Amino acid sequence: MPSKNFAFAATTVYGFEDLAALEVEQLLGVKAEISIGKLFFKAPLSAIYKLNIEARLLHKVILLLWRGEVSSLEEIYKAARRVDYALFIASEQSFAVRADRFGTHPFTSMDIAAAVGQAVIDSYRSSTGVRLKVNLNNPDVEILCQLRDRDFFLGINTTGESLHKRNYRVYDHPAALSSTIATALIKLSGWSERHLLMDPMCGGGTVLIEAALLARRTPPGKFRKSYAYFKLAFTSLEEHQAFFKNALKKIQQREVPLLGIDKNAEYLRGARANASSAEVSDTIDLIVADSTRLDSFLKVQPEVVVVNPPYGRRYYSPRILRKLYPLFARALSRACRGSTLVAITAAPNIFRSALKTSGIEVLEERMVIHGDLTTKVFKCAI
Ligand SMILES: C[S@@+](CC[C@H](N)C(=O)[O-])C[C@H]1O[C@@H](n2cnc3c(N)ncnc32)[C@H](O)[C@@H]1O
C-alpha cells in the first residue's frame, strides 16, 4: 500500500470533537482539524484499517474526495463532477449517495444526493465509458456528502454502519447511552484506570463496559463483523487481517475496578448480559440499590463517578427530577467527597441547581448532542 497521504474526514459526537481529535492524533500521529461533529486530517490509506478497528470516539471514517465552499446546487454538481471516481470505484461496482444538510438552502438533502449521483455517473462515463450502477439499498460503495451552510464535502464511507454500534450489546436498555459518548465521558473524567470508577445509575452498563474495554486496550473492532471497506477496490482483506491481529495483541487481560449500581434489578440483569457479551463481566461489580442513599451503603471511595441519570424524558418528568437530582447530589457529596464527577443530562438547570445546593463545584460544562437530544455534560469536583 502506498504511504502517500490522503485527505480524510471522520464524524464524531457533537461536543466531543476535541477528544476525538486527540484520539486520532494518538492512533495516527497526525493533527486533526476540528469542525462541527467532525474532523479533517491527512493520513496514509492504512488509516482506514487503524481507525475503523481501534477508534473509540469516531462514528464514520470517510476518504475525502472534495471539500470546499459552494453556494448553489449547480456548484455542488460541478464540484462532484471534478472528481475522478474511476480511481476508487471498479466498473462493475454499484454506488449510492447519502447527503446531510444543515442550514438554510433553497434545496433539500435529496436534491444534493441526486446532483452528486448524476455527477458521479457523468464523471465515470467520461473517464471510462462505463455507466456506473446505482443501488440505494445495498451499494458496493457509499458516497457521503454534507453541506453545512456553504461548507461542503464529499467522500467514500469506509466504515459502513456507525462505529458507535459496538455489536456487544445483547440487551437494549430503554435509555441506553451511546458507546462513543460513554467513552468520551470516561476520558473527560481523567480516570486513571487503576482506581475505582463508579456508575451509580448504570442501566445496561454502557459506561462500565466501555471503561473495561478501554482499560484492557480491547479494540472495539473485536466485536465487529464487517466494514464498508471490505468491498472497496483500494483496500485488501490481508491488510485488514494484519491490522486486526496487531490490535488484538494489545489486549491486557487485567483487573479493572468498576462498580455499577441501579435500583432496577432487571436493568442489571441486562448489564450483566452485555458485560458478558463484551467479555468483561469478570471485572465489573453490579449492585441493586438506591443511589440517593449512597451514603448509607457505599464502603469504598471511587476516584471517578461517571453517570447518565434519568433525563426527564420518557419515564421521568421534570417534577420527578426536581426531587431526584437534589437527593442524588446530596448523597454524592456525603459518600464521594474528593471524587471527580462527570454527568450527562438533558435537564441541566435542575442538575446545576442540585449540585450547587450540595456544594459540588462545577469545573466544566459542555453541550453534547445525544441522538436527537441536546444535553449538557458536567465535570465536577465533589
Ligand atoms: C438514563 S438511564 C442509564 C442508562 C445507561 N447509561 C445505559 O447506557 O444503559 C438512568 C438509570 O438510572 C436508574 N435510576 C434512576 N433512579 C435511580 C436511583 N435512585 N438509584 C439507582 N438508579 C436509579 C434507572 O433505573 C436507569 O436505569
The ligand as an ORCA input file, in Angstrom:
! r2SCAN-3c Opt
* xyz 0 1
  C     -30.542      7.059     31.555
  S     -30.569      5.556     32.374
  C     -28.895      4.989     32.312
  C     -28.609      4.262     31.050
  C     -27.210      3.694     30.975
  N     -26.201      4.732     30.951
  C     -27.061      2.773     29.768
  O     -26.286      3.078     28.855
  O     -27.761      1.762     29.705
  C     -30.776      6.013     34.042
  C     -30.819      4.865     35.011
  O     -30.913      5.410     36.337
  C     -31.581      4.451     37.117
  N     -32.028      5.121     38.353
  C     -32.981      6.072     38.493
  N     -33.100      6.448     39.788
  C     -32.181      5.714     40.480
  C     -31.801      5.650     41.836
  N     -32.392      6.405     42.758
  N     -30.820      4.787     42.198
  C     -30.229      3.994     41.284
  N     -30.559      4.011     39.973
  C     -31.515      4.856     39.573
  C     -32.695      3.965     36.221
  O     -33.163      2.692     36.664
  C     -31.991      3.922     34.855
  O     -31.512      2.631     34.577
*
